[in-house]
């Protein structure tokens, strides 16, 4: 009978599949950041003279230039994704482990597919991945934060991803309201239009990223500017100095 063709899997049941173990030695991606997502099983990673085990449901960020060895265990699946260091603005300066929830899983898969198939969304998915992996509390801000809807939800969305390119209409639709309601809510809650609030939010995010060894070009792309000269003009108007002058004054040691 048909059911006799398969063996019920459970604790201690033999594996139906076989994926041999794979080891890589003396790896050092000088120009690429890595995000290693463990989909199944585990991977042993040696870096900076420390051993870490990457388990199912977790991902490990390895900054560019960090030498490492890794061994993907038998019947395990690890999916690497790559970020061009010269084009990536991030506060992640050390290896970082992060739990992969449903949102991050979806983003990694979509990001991976965009490099290997013709399914290429017209936005930068990497910005959202970085926002989740960085996982830090939002820094203190002088920017007024709305406390009521619909402005609150949209403000939280834009704090998460300052480079979000959606129009007011698209943001309003995402929370099932009208653009007029959103604009009115922002004026009442913050004293600013959404456009004014969004610009200040982008500049605050840019300032944090610039002090973390990112180039002006990478920061511009992270916060939603396709033209770095336009970004420099807005940054200078907001802070009274160029991005390079800001870095010289406030860069982290």
N, C-alpha and C positions, 0 to 999 in steps of 0.2 A: 504494500500500500504506500501511498505518497508520503504519509508521515514517517514511514520507516527509513526514508532516504536521508533524514537529518537526525542529528543527535542533539537533544536538549542541552543548552549551555547553562551552567550554573557554577557555583563555587567548586573548584577542583575539576571541572570538566575540561577536556583537552581542547586546545585552540583549533579552530577550523582553518584559520589562516596562518601563514608563516611569513613574517617580515624579518629578514636577518638583521642583526645588529650592525650599525655603521659607526666607524670612528673617524674623526678628523683631528689632525695634530698640527700644532704651530700655526693656527689661524690668526690673522691680524688684518682686519679690514681697515686700512688707513683712511679711506674716503667714504666709508659707509657705516652708519649706525645699524645695528641689528635688533630685531624683535623676534625672539624665538618663542613660539606658542606650542605648548605640549598638548596635543589633541588626545593622545592615548599613551598609556604606559609612562615611561620616564626617560630623562636624559641626564647624564652626569656631565657636569661642566667644571673644568678647572681653569681659573683665571686669577691673576694677581696672587698666586700661591694659595688660593683657597678653593676648596671643592664645594660645589652646590649641586643639589639634585632638583631638577625641574620636573615637577609632577603634573599629572593630568589636571587641566583646568587652570594652569598658571602660565604666565609668559615672563620672559627674562629680557630686559633691555640691556644691550651691550654697546656702550658708546664706541665710536670710531677710534681706532688706535689701541684698543685694549686687547692684548694677546690672549688667546684662549684655546683650549682643547675641548672636544666634546665627544661623547659616546651616546648614541641613541640606542637604547636597549632593544633586545629582540621583541618583535611584535609591538613595537612602539611607533608612534607617528609624531613628528615634530615639524611644524611649518615655520620656516624663516621668512620674514619680510625685511625689506631693505629700505633705508632712507639715506639719500645723498646728503652727506654731512655739510657740504658747502651750500646746500639749498634748504637746510632744516634748522629752524630756530627753536631751541628747546632749552629748558632749565635742567634737563637730565644730564648731569656731568659724571655720574657714577653708575655702575651696574645696579639695576633696580628690578625687583621681582614684583609682579602684580597679578592679582586674581583676574581671570577672564570671565566677565559676566556676559549676559546675552548681547548687550549693546556692543561691547568690545569685540566679541566673537563675530558679530555681523559685519562690523567695520573692517576687521582684518580680512575676512573672506572677500568682501567687496573690493578692498584695496588690492589684495592678491590677484583677483580676477581682472582688475583694470590693467595689470601689467602683462597678463598672459592670455587675454582674450580681447575681443572687440567690445566687451561690456565696459565702457569707459565713461563713467559719469562726468559731466562738465564742471565738477568742483574738486577741490583738494580734500580728499578723504583723510589724508595723513594728518591734517590739522586736528581733526576730531580724535584720532587715535592718540596723538601726543597729549591732548588735553586730558584724556582718561588715564594714560600711563603716568603722566606727571603727578596726578592725583593729589596735588597739594591744596590746602585751603586757599581761597582767593586772598591775595594780599590786601592789607588795609587800603582803603581808597577814600579820596575826598569826593568822589563822584556820588551824588545822591542815588541811593538804591530804592526803587519803588517797593512799597509794602502791600499794595493792593493790586488786584487783577484789573485789566489784562496786562498792564505794564510789568508786573512782577515776573510773570513767567517768561516774557520775552527778554527782560533784562537778564534773568538767570541763564537763558539760552545764549545770549550774546557774551556774557561773562565766560561761559564755558568755551565758546568758540568765537573770539572777536573777529575772525575772518569770515564768518557766515555771510554769504553774499546774497541772501534772500532779500527781496524787496519788502516794503512795509506790507503790501497786499499779501505776499506769500507768507510772511510771518503771522499775519492776522489769521489767514486761513488755517494755519497749522494748529491754532487753538480755537478755531470755530468762532471767530468774531470778525468784526469789520475793521478796516484800516482807520476809519474815522474814530472808532472807539479806542483803538490803540493810541492814536495821536493825542486824543483828548486825555486819556489816562496818563500818558507821559508828561503832558504839560501840567496837569494837576499834581502829580506825584513828585516830579523832579524840577519843574519850572523850565524845562527844556523840551524842544521837539525831539522825536526819536532820532532824527538825523544828527542833531547836536550831541545827544547823549551817546550815540553809537560812535561818533568820532572821538569823543573824550575817552570812551572805553578802549578803543583801539590804541590810542596814544599811551594810555597807562599800561596796557599789556605790552606794547612795543618797548617802553622804558625798562620793564622787567627783563625782557628777552635780550635787549642790547647789553645789559650788564652780565650776561651769561655766555659771553664769547661768541655770540652769533653775529654774522655779517648783516649790514643794513639791508642787503638784498633779501636774505633769508627771512629777516624780521618783517620786511614789507610784505612778503608773500604770506607769512603766517597770520598777519592781522588783516589781510584782505586787499592788499594793493598789488596790482599787476605791473605798475610802473614805479620803479624805485625813486625816480626823481619827484614824482607826485608825492610819494611818501615823505621824502626829505623836506619838501616844502611845507607840508602839513605839520610835520614834527617840529620844524623850526618855528612855525607860527604858534604852536601850542606851548613849547618849552623855552622859546627864546634862544635856542642854540641848535646846532646841527646834531645829527645822530653821533657823528664821530667825536664832537666836543662833549656830548653827554657821556659817552663811554669813557673818555679820558678823565672825566671828573668823578664818575660814579661806578666804574667797573669794579667787579668783585676781585679780591686778590687771588 
